[in-house]
């Protein structure tokens, strides 16, 4: 599994900070912050950074891939600080790296690839004008790829269980929000709480809406398929390696 390398704040360039607190809606029955809550904090940090940047952007951004290295899980009422910055670019997408600190202690490292789409979300479009001036110094010319790396389909005999996306899971584009997909993995973690840290990665292959779905499992891999059987996202999670 590809996991984030150690995320280090850049010596120069823009670093945006988003602060939050772990509340009741964010935690498992054991009081551990869930992965969907972590993804939501990262999403909020990216959105707030984009709004604060001063760039005029007619497009929309979607997550293509998000890798999490959870060193320790934040707990109920912990203070959260997300430090996020651009760590790589390409003509149609960019990489965003983030450090999540919990009460001043490093808790999570995250690396995400965001694709810049046309306003209707139909096709990728170039990064907004002025992007390099704002975000280029922290990226330091590093080029990134958006190619997916997970197996695109489950093997024969993969265990299957039903899943359902609700209308409440949809974003303004009427697609299931990227953070929601982590709930399919959390459904398993809540039943068997992780003893320590976790390496986890999600890849989004296609948008989907509310309705029936299926989660297929084989080893550390999970495939989420829509009602027609098309894989819309893949997840992989393993205990944190030393």
N, CA and C of each residue as an Amber inpcrd file, in Angstrom:
protein
   726
   0.8360000  -1.2040000   0.0000000   0.0000000   0.0000000   0.0000000
   0.8690000   1.2520000   0.0000000   0.5320000   2.2050000  -0.8380000
   1.2210000   3.4910000  -0.8280000   0.6960000   4.3250000   0.3310000
   1.5580000   4.7540000   1.2100000   1.1560000   5.5890000   2.3340000
   1.8750000   6.9190000   2.2450000   1.3520000   7.9520000   2.9100000
   2.0370000   9.2430000   2.8380000   3.4530000   9.1600000   3.3970000
   4.4030000   9.7710000   2.7100000   5.6970000   9.9610000   3.3310000
   5.5030000  10.9660000   4.4590000   6.4850000  11.0970000   5.3220000
   6.3450000  12.0460000   6.4180000   6.0760000  13.4370000   5.8650000
   4.9820000  14.0310000   6.3000000   4.5990000  15.3570000   5.8240000
   5.3380000  16.4010000   6.6470000   6.0620000  17.2650000   5.9680000
   6.8210000  18.3340000   6.6140000   6.3410000  19.6720000   6.0850000
   6.0580000  20.5880000   6.9650000   5.6280000  21.9050000   6.5230000
   6.7210000  22.5660000   5.6870000   6.3530000  23.2500000   4.6170000
   7.3620000  23.8560000   3.7380000   8.0960000  25.0070000   4.4210000
   9.3420000  25.1970000   4.0260000  10.1390000  26.2900000   4.5880000
   9.6590000  27.6410000   4.0830000   9.0130000  27.6500000   2.9230000
   8.4640000  28.8800000   2.3710000   7.1500000  28.5620000   1.6750000
   6.3610000  29.5960000   1.4670000   5.0890000  29.3970000   0.7970000
   3.9180000  29.4060000   1.7610000   2.7460000  29.3180000   1.2060000
   1.5010000  29.4450000   1.9560000   1.1780000  28.1780000   2.7470000
   0.9130000  28.3350000   4.0270000   0.3880000  27.2710000   4.8860000
  -0.8640000  27.8250000   5.5540000  -1.9960000  27.1760000   5.3280000
  -3.2720000  27.6260000   5.8960000  -3.6260000  26.7520000   7.0910000
  -4.1700000  27.3580000   8.1360000  -4.5270000  26.6270000   9.3540000
  -6.0360000  26.6910000   9.5940000  -6.5840000  25.5250000   9.8600000
  -8.0060000  25.3780000  10.1800000  -8.1020000  24.7380000  11.5580000
  -8.8730000  25.3470000  12.4460000  -8.9840000  24.8390000  13.8170000
 -10.3930000  24.3440000  14.0840000 -10.4760000  23.2560000  14.8420000
 -11.7560000  22.6460000  15.1310000 -11.6770000  21.9570000  16.4830000
 -12.7490000  21.2850000  16.8510000 -12.7850000  20.5000000  18.0830000
 -13.5760000  19.2260000  17.8150000 -13.1670000  18.1130000  18.4090000
 -13.8670000  16.8430000  18.2500000 -15.1480000  16.8910000  19.0820000
 -16.2790000  16.7400000  18.4090000 -17.5640000  16.7940000  19.0920000
 -18.2650000  15.4420000  19.0210000 -19.4490000  15.3720000  19.6280000
 -20.1710000  14.1000000  19.7060000 -20.4650000  13.5060000  18.3360000
 -20.7340000  14.3540000  17.3510000 -21.0660000  13.8570000  16.0110000
 -19.8610000  13.2930000  15.2730000 -18.6490000  13.4630000  15.8270000
 -17.4170000  13.0590000  15.1480000 -16.8720000  11.7120000  15.6100000
 -17.4110000  11.1380000  16.6810000 -16.7270000  10.0280000  17.3320000
 -17.5060000   8.7130000  17.2420000 -16.7430000   7.6260000  17.3870000
 -17.3070000   6.2870000  17.5050000 -17.8690000   6.0990000  18.9110000
 -18.5660000   4.9970000  19.1710000 -19.0440000   4.7460000  20.5340000
 -17.9260000   4.7220000  21.5720000 -16.6980000   4.4280000  21.1250000
 -15.5550000   4.3950000  22.0450000 -14.9400000   5.7760000  22.2540000
 -15.4740000   6.8160000  21.6020000 -14.9440000   8.1680000  21.7610000
 -13.8130000   8.5140000  20.8260000 -13.5230000   7.6420000  19.8480000
 -12.4470000   7.8700000  18.8770000 -12.9900000   8.6570000  17.6970000
 -12.2370000   9.6510000  17.2400000 -12.6510000  10.3770000  16.0420000
 -12.6980000   9.4200000  14.8540000 -13.7980000   9.4380000  14.1260000
 -13.9660000   8.5440000  12.9870000 -13.2050000   9.0650000  11.7630000
 -12.9430000   8.1710000  10.8200000 -12.2330000   8.5540000   9.6050000
 -13.0470000   9.5320000   8.7640000 -14.3650000   9.4060000   8.7500000
 -15.1620000  10.3580000   7.9790000 -15.0840000  11.7510000   8.5900000
 -14.9110000  11.8410000   9.9190000 -14.7240000  13.1490000  10.5490000
 -13.3680000  13.7420000  10.1590000 -12.3200000  12.9100000  10.1530000
 -11.0040000  13.3740000   9.7170000 -11.0620000  13.9010000   8.2840000
 -11.7250000  13.1500000   7.4010000 -11.8440000  13.5780000   6.0060000
 -12.6120000  14.8790000   5.8960000 -13.6100000  15.0720000   6.7470000
 -14.3900000  16.3010000   6.7060000 -13.5620000  17.4960000   7.1700000
 -12.7350000  17.3200000   8.2160000 -11.8690000  18.4210000   8.6580000
 -10.9020000  18.8150000   7.5480000 -10.3470000  17.8160000   6.8680000
  -9.4260000  18.1000000   5.7680000 -10.1460000  18.8160000   4.6270000
 -11.3550000  18.3940000   4.3340000 -12.1560000  19.0330000   3.2920000
 -12.4790000  20.4770000   3.6640000 -12.8490000  20.6980000   4.9140000
 -13.1600000  22.0500000   5.3680000 -11.9230000  22.9530000   5.2980000
 -10.7590000  22.4010000   5.6690000  -9.5200000  23.1730000   5.6110000
  -9.2080000  23.5670000   4.1730000  -9.3680000  22.6300000   3.2370000
  -9.1070000  22.9240000   1.8280000 -10.0700000  23.9900000   1.3060000
 -11.3380000  23.8680000   1.6770000 -12.3450000  24.8290000   1.2110000
 -12.0760000  26.2240000   1.7720000 -11.7760000  26.2920000   3.0650000
 -11.5020000  27.5860000   3.6810000 -10.2350000  28.2180000   3.1050000
  -9.2260000  27.3830000   2.8400000  -7.9940000  27.8870000   2.2350000
  -8.2780000  28.4770000   0.8630000  -9.0710000  27.7680000   0.0650000
  -9.4040000  28.2430000  -1.2760000 -10.1400000  29.5770000  -1.2190000
 -11.0770000  29.7080000  -0.2950000 -11.8360000  30.9490000  -0.1630000
 -10.9490000  32.0960000   0.3210000  -9.9980000  31.7730000   1.1750000
  -9.1290000  32.7960000   1.7550000  -8.0170000  33.2270000   0.8020000
  -7.7660000  32.4430000  -0.2390000  -6.6110000  32.6830000  -1.1120000
  -6.7360000  33.9480000  -1.9470000  -7.9590000  34.4070000  -2.1860000
  -8.1660000  35.5700000  -3.0330000  -8.2530000  35.2500000  -4.5070000
  -8.0960000  33.9760000  -4.8960000  -8.1840000  33.5990000  -6.3020000
  -9.6340000  33.6370000  -6.7760000  -9.8330000  34.0650000  -8.0040000
 -11.1420000  33.9900000  -8.6510000 -11.1990000  32.6480000  -9.3790000
 -12.0670000  31.7710000  -8.9180000 -12.0780000  30.4000000  -9.4310000
 -13.4870000  30.0300000  -9.8620000 -13.6750000  29.8110000 -11.1540000
 -14.9880000  29.4460000 -11.6850000 -15.2210000  27.9390000 -11.6400000
 -14.1730000  27.1630000 -11.3420000 -14.2890000  25.7110000 -11.3690000
 -14.6570000  25.1130000 -10.0280000 -14.6890000  23.8000000 -10.0060000
 -14.9410000  23.0640000  -8.7690000 -13.8060000  22.0590000  -8.5780000
 -13.5330000  21.7290000  -7.3240000 -12.4690000  20.7860000  -6.9930000
 -13.0860000  19.5000000  -6.4330000 -12.5880000  18.3590000  -6.8820000
 -13.0280000  17.0840000  -6.3150000 -11.8040000  16.2740000  -5.8910000
 -11.9660000  15.4690000  -4.8640000 -10.8770000  14.6170000  -4.3990000
 -10.7770000  13.3940000  -5.2990000  -9.5970000  13.1530000  -5.7970000
  -9.3220000  11.9510000  -6.5840000  -8.7660000  10.8420000  -5.6900000
  -7.8840000  11.2320000  -4.7840000  -7.2480000  10.2550000  -3.8820000
  -6.9050000  10.9440000  -2.5650000  -7.1010000  10.2310000  -1.4590000
  -6.7100000  10.7300000  -0.1450000  -6.0690000   9.6050000   0.6450000
  -4.8290000   9.8160000   1.0620000  -4.1110000   8.8510000   1.8950000
  -3.9520000   9.4320000   3.2930000  -4.2560000   8.6200000   4.2860000
  -4.1620000   9.0340000   5.6850000  -3.1810000   8.1260000   6.4220000
  -2.3210000   8.7340000   7.1980000  -1.4560000   8.0090000   8.1200000
  -1.8400000   8.4710000   9.5200000  -2.6520000   7.6520000  10.1850000
  -3.1810000   8.0130000  11.5000000  -2.2160000   7.4920000  12.5610000
  -1.4560000   8.4000000  13.1460000  -0.5000000   8.0250000  14.1880000
  -1.2200000   7.7810000  15.5100000  -2.2190000   8.6040000  15.7880000
  -3.0840000   8.3960000  16.9440000  -4.4180000   9.0560000  16.6490000
  -5.4820000   8.4830000  17.1460000  -6.8110000   9.0120000  16.8710000
  -7.1690000  10.1080000  17.8650000  -7.5810000  11.2750000  17.3830000
  -8.1260000  12.2810000  18.3030000  -9.3210000  11.7070000  19.0550000
  -9.5930000  12.2900000  20.2120000 -10.6650000  11.8150000  21.0810000
 -11.6870000  12.9310000  21.3070000 -12.8120000  12.5650000  21.8530000
 -13.8800000  13.5080000  22.1280000 -13.3690000  14.7150000  22.9170000
 -13.6990000  15.9190000  22.4230000 -13.3700000  17.2250000  23.0050000
 -11.9310000  17.6630000  22.7770000 -11.1160000  16.8430000  22.0960000
  -9.7680000  17.2770000  21.7600000  -9.8160000  18.4720000  20.8050000
  -8.8360000  19.3620000  20.9370000  -8.6860000  20.4760000  20.0110000
  -7.8990000  20.0150000  18.7920000  -8.3810000  20.4040000  17.6140000
  -7.8010000  19.9680000  16.3460000  -7.2350000  21.1800000  15.6060000
  -6.0260000  21.0190000  15.0630000  -5.4220000  22.0370000  14.2120000
  -4.9670000  21.3680000  12.9220000  -5.4860000  21.8310000  11.7930000
  -5.0860000  21.3130000  10.4830000  -4.2090000  22.3510000   9.7990000
  -2.9710000  21.9960000   9.5180000  -2.0600000  22.8360000   8.7410000
  -1.9750000  22.2300000   7.3490000  -2.3850000  22.9770000   6.3220000
  -2.4910000  22.4250000   4.9760000  -1.7870000  23.3210000   3.9690000
  -1.2100000  22.6930000   2.9430000  -0.4660000  23.4510000   1.9330000
  -0.4330000  22.6720000   0.6330000  -0.1530000  23.3670000  -0.4610000
   0.0020000  22.7270000  -1.7630000   1.3940000  22.1130000  -1.8400000
   1.4490000  20.8030000  -2.1260000   2.7310000  20.1050000  -2.1570000
   3.0990000  19.5760000  -3.5430000   2.2920000  19.8980000  -4.5490000
   2.6010000  19.4670000  -5.9060000   1.5320000  19.9470000  -6.8680000
   1.8770000  20.0680000  -8.1440000   0.9430000  20.5990000  -9.1340000
   1.0570000  19.8260000 -10.4420000   0.0400000  20.0020000 -11.2740000
  -0.0080000  19.5400000 -12.6530000  -0.9650000  20.4850000 -13.3720000
  -1.1020000  20.3860000 -14.6870000  -1.9610000  21.3600000 -15.3800000
  -3.4260000  21.3410000 -14.9320000  -3.9510000  20.1600000 -14.5330000
  -5.3780000  20.0370000 -14.2390000  -5.6760000  19.6140000 -12.8050000
  -4.6770000  19.4050000 -11.9990000  -4.9020000  18.9870000 -10.6180000
  -3.7450000  19.4430000  -9.7510000  -3.9100000  19.2600000  -8.4470000
  -2.8690000  19.6610000  -7.4990000  -2.9000000  18.7210000  -6.3050000
  -1.7520000  18.6220000  -5.6510000  -1.6520000  17.7990000  -4.4450000
  -1.6750000  18.7120000  -3.2260000  -2.4270000  18.2930000  -2.2100000
  -2.5200000  19.0450000  -0.9620000  -2.0850000  18.1140000   0.1780000
  -1.0840000  18.5390000   0.9290000  -0.6310000  17.7890000   2.0970000
  -1.0710000  18.5250000   3.3580000  -1.3610000  17.7460000   4.3950000
  -1.8760000  18.3320000   5.6270000  -1.3270000  17.5970000   6.8320000
  -1.1830000  18.3350000   7.9090000  -0.8280000  17.7730000   9.2100000
  -1.9540000  18.1090000  10.1730000  -2.4910000  17.0800000  10.8180000
  -3.5290000  17.2750000  11.8270000  -2.8880000  17.0870000  13.1960000
  -2.9140000  18.1500000  13.9940000  -2.3900000  18.0720000  15.3530000
  -3.5570000  18.0320000  16.3300000  -3.3520000  17.3130000  17.4140000
  -4.3780000  17.1280000  18.4220000  -3.8190000  17.5650000  19.7660000
  -4.3720000  18.6480000  20.3110000  -3.8520000  19.2120000  21.5660000
  -2.3460000  19.4650000  21.4780000  -1.8830000  19.8790000  20.2920000
  -0.4800000  20.2030000  20.0890000   0.4040000  19.0480000  19.7030000
  -0.1410000  17.8200000  19.6000000   0.6340000  16.6260000  19.2480000
   0.2480000  16.1350000  17.8620000   1.2440000  15.7630000  17.0440000
   0.9760000  15.2510000  15.7070000   0.0920000  14.0090000  15.7840000
  -1.0300000  14.0290000  15.0640000  -1.9680000  12.9050000  15.0940000
  -2.1220000  12.2350000  13.7300000  -2.1980000  13.0300000  12.6510000
  -2.5040000  12.4750000  11.3310000  -1.7000000  13.2220000  10.2770000
  -1.1710000  12.4650000   9.3120000  -0.5680000  13.0320000   8.1090000
  -1.4610000  12.6490000   6.9360000  -1.7100000  13.5890000   6.0520000
  -2.6190000  13.3370000   4.9390000  -2.0600000  13.9110000   3.6520000
  -2.2640000  13.1650000   2.5610000  -1.8660000  13.6340000   1.2330000
  -3.0380000  13.3700000   0.2960000  -3.5040000  14.4150000  -0.3710000
  -4.6700000  14.2920000  -1.2460000  -4.3620000  14.8690000  -2.6210000
  -4.9610000  14.2700000  -3.6450000  -4.9190000  14.8200000  -4.9990000
  -6.3170000  15.3370000  -5.3210000  -6.3910000  16.6310000  -5.6570000
  -7.6460000  17.2840000  -6.0130000  -7.6130000  17.6370000  -7.4960000
  -8.6690000  17.2680000  -8.2310000  -8.7770000  17.5790000  -9.6590000
  -9.6620000  18.8120000  -9.8260000  -9.2400000  19.7220000 -10.6970000
  -9.9690000  20.9610000 -10.9580000 -10.8900000  20.7510000 -12.1540000
 -12.2030000  20.8820000 -11.9300000 -13.1910000  20.5920000 -12.9610000
 -13.8910000  21.8550000 -13.4390000 -14.5200000  21.7390000 -14.6110000
 -15.3880000  22.7880000 -15.1130000 -16.5500000  23.0120000 -14.1340000
 -17.2080000  24.1690000 -14.1800000 -18.2700000  24.4650000 -13.2190000
 -19.3570000  23.4000000 -13.1310000 -19.6570000  22.7280000 -14.2510000
 -20.6930000  21.6900000 -14.2280000 -20.1380000  20.3310000 -13.8000000
 -18.8180000  20.2840000 -13.5230000 -18.2030000  19.0410000 -13.0680000
 -18.0030000  18.0030000 -14.1400000 -18.1930000  18.3760000 -15.4170000
 -18.1500000  17.3950000 -16.4900000 -16.7290000  16.9960000 -16.8790000
 -15.8120000  17.9620000 -16.9530000 -14.4660000  17.6870000 -17.4380000
 -13.4460000  18.4940000 -16.6390000 -12.1980000  18.0010000 -16.5720000
 -11.1380000  18.8000000 -15.9280000 -10.8650000  20.0770000 -16.7080000
 -10.4160000  21.1000000 -15.9870000 -10.0110000  22.3390000 -16.6300000
  -8.7390000  22.8430000 -15.9600000  -7.9790000  23.7200000 -16.6300000
  -6.7250000  24.2140000 -16.0480000  -6.9350000  24.8670000 -14.6890000
  -5.8680000  24.8730000 -13.8990000  -5.9220000  25.5060000 -12.5890000
  -6.2600000  26.9850000 -12.7510000  -6.9130000  27.5870000 -11.7440000
  -7.3440000  28.9830000 -11.8860000  -6.1680000  29.9280000 -12.0830000
  -6.4320000  31.0330000 -12.7530000  -5.4100000  32.0440000 -13.0020000
  -4.8510000  32.5520000 -11.6720000  -3.5260000  32.6410000 -11.5880000
  -2.8770000  33.1020000 -10.3730000  -2.5680000  32.0020000  -9.3790000
  -2.9460000  30.7500000  -9.7030000  -2.7300000  29.6480000  -8.7640000
  -1.2580000  29.4960000  -8.4120000  -0.4010000  29.5730000  -9.4170000
   1.0220000  29.3440000  -9.1690000   1.6220000  30.4220000  -8.2730000
   1.1560000  31.6430000  -8.4110000   1.6820000  32.7150000  -7.5740000
   1.3400000  32.4950000  -6.0990000   0.1260000  31.9710000  -5.8380000
  -0.3120000  31.7650000  -4.4560000   0.2470000  30.4680000  -3.8820000
   0.1700000  29.3910000  -4.6560000   0.4850000  28.0690000  -4.1210000
   1.8010000  27.4680000  -4.6190000   2.3720000  28.0710000  -5.6720000
   3.5900000  27.5260000  -6.2470000   4.7850000  27.4610000  -5.3110000
   5.0420000  28.4930000  -4.4750000   6.2370000  28.4380000  -3.6230000
   6.2910000  27.2180000  -2.7010000   5.1700000  26.7990000  -2.1440000
   5.1910000  25.6210000  -1.2620000   5.3270000  24.3330000  -2.0520000
   4.8340000  24.3150000  -3.3150000   4.9500000  23.1160000  -4.1550000
   6.3610000  22.9280000  -4.6880000   7.1050000  24.0340000  -4.8250000
   8.5160000  23.9980000  -5.2440000   8.7210000  23.2640000  -6.5660000
   7.7480000  23.3920000  -7.4830000   7.8850000  22.8080000  -8.8050000
   7.6470000  21.3180000  -8.8720000   7.2410000  20.7000000  -7.7900000
   7.0250000  19.2380000  -7.7730000   5.7880000  18.8940000  -8.5980000
   5.9210000  17.9300000  -9.5060000   4.8260000  17.5030000 -10.3690000
   4.1930000  16.2410000  -9.7990000   2.8890000  16.1540000  -9.8910000
   2.1680000  15.0020000  -9.3360000   1.2700000  14.3790000 -10.3980000
   0.9250000  13.1120000 -10.1750000   0.0250000  12.3910000 -11.0720000
  -1.2840000  12.0870000 -10.3500000  -2.3490000  11.9640000 -11.1450000
  -3.6540000  11.6340000 -10.5860000  -4.0690000  10.2150000 -10.9330000
  -3.1330000   9.4190000 -11.4390000  -3.4570000   8.0530000 -11.8440000
  -3.8740000   7.2180000 -10.6360000  -4.9540000   6.4410000 -10.7980000
  -5.4150000   5.5770000  -9.7180000  -4.5310000   4.3460000  -9.6140000
  -4.3700000   3.8380000  -8.3760000  -3.4170000   2.7530000  -8.1380000
  -4.0740000   1.4840000  -7.6040000  -5.2810000   1.5870000  -7.0860000
  -5.9320000   0.4030000  -6.5200000  -6.4270000  -0.5330000  -7.6200000
  -6.5760000  -1.8270000  -7.3280000  -7.2230000  -2.7290000  -8.2890000
  -8.6210000  -2.2090000  -8.6100000  -8.9730000  -2.1080000  -9.8780000
 -10.2500000  -1.4750000 -10.2300000 -11.4810000  -2.3100000  -9.9120000
 -11.3070000  -3.6190000  -9.7470000 -12.4550000  -4.4880000  -9.5080000
 -12.0840000  -5.5390000  -8.4670000 -13.0500000  -5.9930000  -7.6850000
 -12.7600000  -7.0230000  -6.6820000 -12.5330000  -8.3780000  -7.3430000
 -11.7930000  -9.2580000  -6.6830000 -11.5990000 -10.5990000  -7.2310000
 -12.8690000 -11.4320000  -7.0760000 -12.9350000 -12.4950000  -7.8120000
 -14.0620000 -13.4210000  -7.6620000 -14.0660000 -13.9600000  -6.2320000
 -15.2300000 -14.0270000  -5.6520000 -15.3350000 -14.5500000  -4.2940000
 -15.1890000 -13.5180000  -3.2040000 -15.0160000 -12.2190000  -3.5700000
 -14.9300000 -11.1810000  -2.5470000 -16.2280000 -11.1360000  -1.7500000
 -16.0950000 -10.9840000  -0.4460000 -17.2770000 -10.9310000   0.4200000
 -18.0560000  -9.6500000   0.1370000 -19.3760000  -9.7580000   0.0610000
 -20.2220000  -8.6120000  -0.2650000 -21.2370000  -8.3650000   0.8450000
 -21.5040000  -7.1030000   1.0980000 -22.5620000  -6.7280000   2.0460000
 -23.2760000  -5.4960000   1.5130000 -24.5470000  -5.3600000   1.8130000
 -25.2930000  -4.2140000   1.2870000 -24.8940000  -2.9140000   1.9750000
 -25.0100000  -1.8230000   1.2460000 -24.7610000  -0.4920000   1.7630000
 -25.8280000   0.4310000   1.1930000 -25.9810000   1.5970000   1.7730000
 -26.9860000   2.5380000   1.2860000 -26.4830000   3.9650000   1.4960000
 -26.5230000   4.7560000   0.4310000 -26.2230000   6.1730000   0.5230000
 -27.5420000   6.9370000   0.6510000 -27.5990000   7.8530000   1.6170000
 -28.8070000   8.5970000   1.9130000 -28.8420000   9.9260000   1.1540000
 -30.0270000  10.4860000   1.0690000 -30.1360000  11.8220000   0.5160000
 -29.3400000  12.8260000   1.3240000 -29.2240000  12.5940000   2.6310000
 -28.4620000  13.4860000   3.5030000 -26.9650000  13.4200000   3.2440000
 -26.5060000  12.4330000   2.4550000 -25.0840000  12.2920000   2.1480000
 -24.6610000  13.1190000   0.9320000 -25.6110000  13.7540000   0.2590000
 -25.3100000  14.4400000  -0.9920000 -24.8060000  15.8540000  -0.7520000
 -23.8990000  16.3060000  -1.6440000 -23.3740000  17.6640000  -1.5860000
 -24.1700000  18.5560000  -2.5470000 -23.8040000  19.8430000  -2.6970000
 -24.5740000  20.7180000  -3.5850000 -24.6190000  20.2530000  -5.0410000
 -23.6680000  19.4270000  -5.4710000 -23.7050000  18.8830000  -6.8310000
 -24.5920000  17.6470000  -6.9280000 -25.2360000  17.2630000  -5.7930000
 -26.0960000  16.0900000  -5.6960000 -25.3140000  14.7950000  -5.8650000
 -24.0470000  14.8310000  -5.4960000 -23.2020000  13.6420000  -5.4460000
 -22.8990000  13.3120000  -3.9860000 -22.6650000  12.0440000  -3.6880000
 -22.2560000  11.6710000  -2.3390000 -20.9600000  12.3900000  -2.0070000
 -20.9460000  13.0950000  -0.8790000 -19.7540000  13.8380000  -0.4670000
 -18.5920000  12.8870000  -0.2260000 -17.3680000  13.3430000  -0.5750000
 -16.2120000  12.4380000  -0.4990000 -15.9710000  11.9050000   0.9050000
 -16.2620000  12.6860000   1.9430000 -15.9980000  12.2390000   3.3070000
 -16.9100000  11.0860000   3.7160000 -18.0930000  11.0060000   3.0930000
 -19.0930000  10.0090000   3.4900000 -18.6180000   8.5840000   3.2000000
 -17.8300000   8.4010000   2.1380000 -17.4210000   7.0500000   1.7490000
 -16.6600000   6.3290000   2.8730000 -15.9550000   7.1030000   3.7130000
 -15.2090000   6.4860000   4.7980000 -16.1210000   5.7710000   5.7910000
 -17.4080000   6.1250000   5.8030000 -18.3400000   5.4810000   6.7330000
 -18.4630000   3.9870000   6.4600000 -18.2540000   3.5730000   5.2180000
 -18.3220000   2.1460000   4.8990000 -17.2200000   1.3660000   5.6180000
 -16.0480000   1.9790000   5.7600000 -14.9680000   1.3530000   6.5220000
 -15.2180000   1.5040000   8.0190000 -15.7220000   2.6550000   8.4260000
 -16.0150000   2.8690000   9.8490000 -17.0440000   1.8800000  10.3710000
 -17.9390000   1.4450000   9.5120000 -18.9390000   0.4620000   9.9080000
 -18.2800000  -0.7920000  10.4630000 -17.0880000  -1.1070000   9.9490000
 -16.3260000  -2.2650000  10.4410000 -15.4740000  -1.8940000  11.6510000
 -14.8610000  -0.7040000  11.6200000 -13.9780000  -0.3050000  12.7130000
 -14.7410000  -0.1250000  14.0230000 -15.9690000   0.3550000  13.9450000
 -16.7680000   0.5450000  15.1550000 -17.0220000  -0.7960000  15.8390000
 -17.1690000  -1.8550000  15.0440000 -17.4070000  -3.1820000  15.6110000
 -16.1320000  -3.7840000  16.1890000 -14.9700000  -3.3210000  15.7180000
 -13.6840000  -3.8330000  16.1970000 -12.6960000  -2.6750000  16.2010000
 -12.6890000  -1.9090000  17.2850000 -11.9020000  -0.6810000  17.3630000
 -10.4180000  -0.9410000  17.1150000  -9.7700000  -0.1140000  16.2540000
  -8.3300000  -0.2960000  16.0140000  -7.5300000  -0.0860000  17.2870000
  -6.5870000  -0.9990000  17.5240000  -5.7950000  -0.9380000  18.7540000
  -4.7680000   0.1880000  18.7120000  -4.3380000   0.5610000  17.5110000
  -3.3030000   1.5990000  17.3890000  -3.5990000   2.4360000  16.1590000
  -2.5490000   2.8580000  15.4510000  -2.7170000   3.7050000  14.2900000
  -3.1650000   2.9440000  13.0650000  -3.3280000   3.6820000  11.9570000
  -3.8820000   3.0990000  10.7450000  -3.3000000   3.7920000   9.5290000
  -2.9570000   2.9900000   8.5090000  -2.6540000   3.5100000   7.1760000
  -3.8860000   3.2610000   6.3230000  -4.4460000   4.2910000   5.7280000
  -5.6710000   4.1390000   4.9500000  -5.6260000   5.0330000   3.7280000
  -6.2760000   4.5820000   2.6670000  -6.2980000   5.3520000   1.4260000
  -7.6060000   5.1070000   0.7070000  -8.1670000   6.1680000   0.1400000
  -9.3650000   6.0550000  -0.6810000  -9.0790000   6.6170000  -2.0600000
  -9.6690000   5.9950000  -3.0830000  -9.6210000   6.5110000  -4.4420000
 -11.0480000   6.6170000  -4.9610000 -11.3780000   7.7790000  -5.5170000
 -12.7140000   8.0130000  -6.0490000 -12.6690000   7.8310000  -7.5630000
 -13.5070000   6.9360000  -8.0660000 -13.4860000   6.5910000  -9.4890000
 -14.6110000   7.2640000 -10.2690000 -15.7530000   7.5040000  -9.6160000
 -16.8930000   8.1080000 -10.3000000 -17.8570000   8.6410000  -9.2510000
 -18.6170000   9.6780000  -9.5800000 -19.6080000  10.1700000  -8.6270000
 -20.7940000   9.2250000  -8.5510000 -21.5290000   9.2950000  -7.4650000
 -22.7620000   8.5310000  -7.3410000 -23.7440000   9.3200000  -6.4960000
 -24.9900000   8.9060000  -6.5450000 -26.0350000   9.5840000  -5.7980000
 -26.5970000   8.7020000  -4.7100000 -27.7170000   9.1230000  -4.1650000
 -28.3640000   8.3510000  -3.1050000 -28.9300000   7.0520000  -3.6740000
 -28.9530000   6.0220000  -2.8340000 -29.5200000   4.7450000  -3.2620000
 -28.7400000   3.5660000  -2.7570000 -29.1400000   2.4030000  -3.2110000
 -28.5130000   1.1670000  -2.7690000 -27.1030000   1.0320000  -3.3460000
 -26.2370000   0.3830000  -2.5840000 -24.8600000   0.1380000  -3.0030000
 -24.4060000  -1.1810000  -2.3870000 -23.1750000  -1.5670000  -2.7170000
 -22.6010000  -2.8030000  -2.1880000 -21.1560000  -2.5450000  -1.8040000
 -20.7380000  -3.0800000  -0.6640000 -19.3390000  -3.0460000  -0.2540000
 -18.7700000  -4.4420000  -0.4030000 -17.7210000  -4.5650000  -1.2030000
 -17.0580000  -5.8520000  -1.4290000 -15.6930000  -5.8160000  -0.7690000
 -15.3240000  -6.9080000  -0.1010000 -14.1050000  -6.9330000   0.7090000
 -13.2220000  -8.1060000   0.3250000 -11.9080000  -7.8240000   0.2880000
 -10.9060000  -8.8680000   0.0910000  -9.6240000  -8.3990000   0.7630000
  -9.2420000  -9.0280000   1.8830000  -8.0790000  -8.6000000   2.6250000
  -8.2500000  -7.1570000   3.0890000  -7.2380000  -6.2950000   2.8720000
  -7.3480000  -4.8980000   3.3050000  -8.1460000  -4.0190000   2.3470000
  -8.5860000  -4.5590000   1.2100000  -9.2600000  -3.7660000   0.1880000
 -10.7740000  -3.8070000   0.3480000 -11.3840000  -2.6560000   0.0150000
 -12.8280000  -2.5340000  -0.0630000 -13.1900000  -1.8320000  -1.3670000
 -14.1930000  -2.3580000  -2.0620000 -14.7220000  -1.7360000  -3.2670000
 -16.1650000  -1.3390000  -2.9930000 -16.5300000  -0.1110000  -3.3110000
 -17.9070000   0.3420000  -3.1430000 -18.5210000   0.4550000  -4.5330000
 -19.5730000  -0.3370000  -4.7660000 -20.2230000  -0.3810000  -6.0720000
 -21.6300000   0.1870000  -5.9650000 -22.0660000   0.8810000  -7.0220000
 -23.4120000   1.4430000  -7.0300000 -24.4460000   0.3720000  -7.3600000
 -25.7110000   0.7710000  -7.4800000 -26.7890000  -0.1910000  -7.6960000
 -26.6360000  -0.9570000  -9.0040000 -25.9360000  -0.3420000  -9.9780000
 -25.7160000  -1.0070000 -11.2650000 -24.4820000  -1.9090000 -11.2520000
 -23.7430000  -1.9150000 -10.1420000 -22.5630000  -2.7570000 -10.0320000
 -21.2670000  -2.0680000 -10.4080000 -21.3060000  -0.7940000 -10.7760000
 -20.0880000  -0.0730000 -11.1390000 -19.3490000   0.3680000  -9.8790000
 -18.0300000   0.1460000  -9.8300000 -17.2210000   0.5530000  -8.6800000
 -17.0330000   2.0740000  -8.7220000 -17.4640000   2.7340000  -7.6640000
 -17.3600000   4.2000000  -7.6080000 -16.2260000   4.6620000  -6.6930000
 -15.7700000   3.7940000  -5.7870000 -14.6660000   4.1540000  -4.8880000
 -14.0200000   2.8800000  -4.3640000 -12.7490000   3.0020000  -4.0260000
 -12.0230000   1.8900000  -3.3990000 -11.3320000   2.4020000  -2.1430000
 -11.2790000   1.5390000  -1.1470000 -10.6530000   1.8640000   0.1270000
  -9.6590000   0.7720000   0.4830000  -8.5610000   1.1840000   1.1130000
  -7.6270000   0.2060000   1.6190000  -7.1420000   0.6730000   2.9980000
  -7.1030000  -0.2360000   3.9510000  -6.7050000   0.1300000   5.3080000
  -5.9590000  -1.0200000   5.9540000  -4.8690000  -0.6790000   6.6290000
  -4.0430000  -1.6520000   7.3310000  -3.5110000  -1.0320000   8.6050000
  -3.1590000  -1.8600000   9.5830000  -2.5420000  -1.2940000  10.7970000
  -1.2870000  -0.5120000  10.4440000  -1.0360000   0.5230000  11.2010000
   0.1060000   1.3830000  10.9490000   1.4070000   0.5880000  11.0330000
   2.2110000   0.6880000   9.9870000   3.4930000   0.0020000   9.9680000
   4.5410000   0.8860000  10.5920000   5.5760000   0.2710000  11.1340000
   6.6390000   1.0430000  11.7960000   7.5230000   1.7080000  10.7630000
